[in-house]
């Protein structure tokens, strides 16, 4: 088995996918119609629940994505661990569009220009011997993409900046929730596709330490100041760092007060799905009235590991380099089908991720009742706090409501003390808020299963069976 450094340093050359760009160009009118329907169906309910005041009634009256298609570049093709194909490619869309939005007690607004840039990861798996040869495609941005919207102000709305921030925030939340790692947008190419073979388990854990920083005054590299008030008052910063890894939950350090050279030496574990995921560290100065942004430092999991696990990063503010520096370090732990390290040792902290419990809900078979009344879903519970639930299905065209497919994954990081004597994994079939039946998978059964994995049709009673997979993985330091 190749070392992590050998794997990450393997040379790969990107190519321009002329065929793909030509195909997208020909399909662009159809893509626009499909994308317009999807944008309206997904975004409008989120406007209603997440935007304040009159903005909550925002809705689309027209969605025309224009004639300029999305373009792809720098394609890299590799094989996945489960025998599929992985395509990484840059996506760039600089499109003139015609989108109209309306709302109660608010003038009409429009969007005339969209810029979208990022790097996509496309998984094609499993590979089959039957046309179309690929069971499913899973699409995701490796990191949150760049999104810029140009609004028109035909109605004379006074604060387009507020609308811009609000709409862009929701757009990025939709993209992140559906298609930024670890989330992947699944497209079945074979209706009988097996989700157990399609799902790509994460690679492992990055144990990241925010070591220290040097806050070199308030001047940027070009000599200008980004906070003249603090400079004049000679205020000494109270620094903390907010660290994010793609769409994983953000982590924050403690605040070090009155120090131009704060040392945190705090560690946090992030689950890694792709070695090109960006580590972004936002250094802030805590004040009673709020926090001032000192700047952002960034690297990737791959760059950090290839640098020997430690880097001094340049901090940027408003896209300009500053004199500030941030030092981070980290080590990588693979997920392995071995329970040896799940209990931790004397060096483990209570928050260290020692393993991962994953539950895949593929489908349900044999639900009975009036088709028009059924609204099935599957609830997964571990202990008294960890509760997950699939989407709720309804009897719509294309849905077999008596035998619905869900194809959803739930991940539970395992920390010290969670496994010995832990509660069973409970898988329940729901109809609206009523529980139809359930089954429990004990951790003892799972630990005794080959490769710490159980994937089968679980009988939940009443003739219904939930096709689900339960997997346990430990961690092992990468060599």
Secondary structure by P-SEA (a helix, b strand, c coil): cccaaaaaacbbbbbcaaaaaaaaaaaaaaaaaaaaaaaaaccaaaaacccccccccccccccccccccccccbbbbbbccccbbbbbbbbbbbcbbbbbbbbccccbbbbcbbbbbbbbbbbbcccccccccccbbbbbbccbbbbbbbbbcccccccaaaaaaaaaaaaaaaaaacccccbbbbbbcccccccccccccccbbbbccccccccccccccccccccaaaaaaccccbbbbbbbccccbbbbbbbbcccccccccbbbbbbbccccccbbbbbbbbcccbbbbcbbbbbcaaaaaaaccccbbbbbcccccccbbbbbbbbbbbbcccccccccccccccccccbbbbbbbcccccccccccccbbbbbbbccccbbbbcccccccccccccccccbbbbbbbbccccccccccbbbbbbcccccccbbbbbaaaaaacccccccccccccccccccbbbbbbbbbbcc
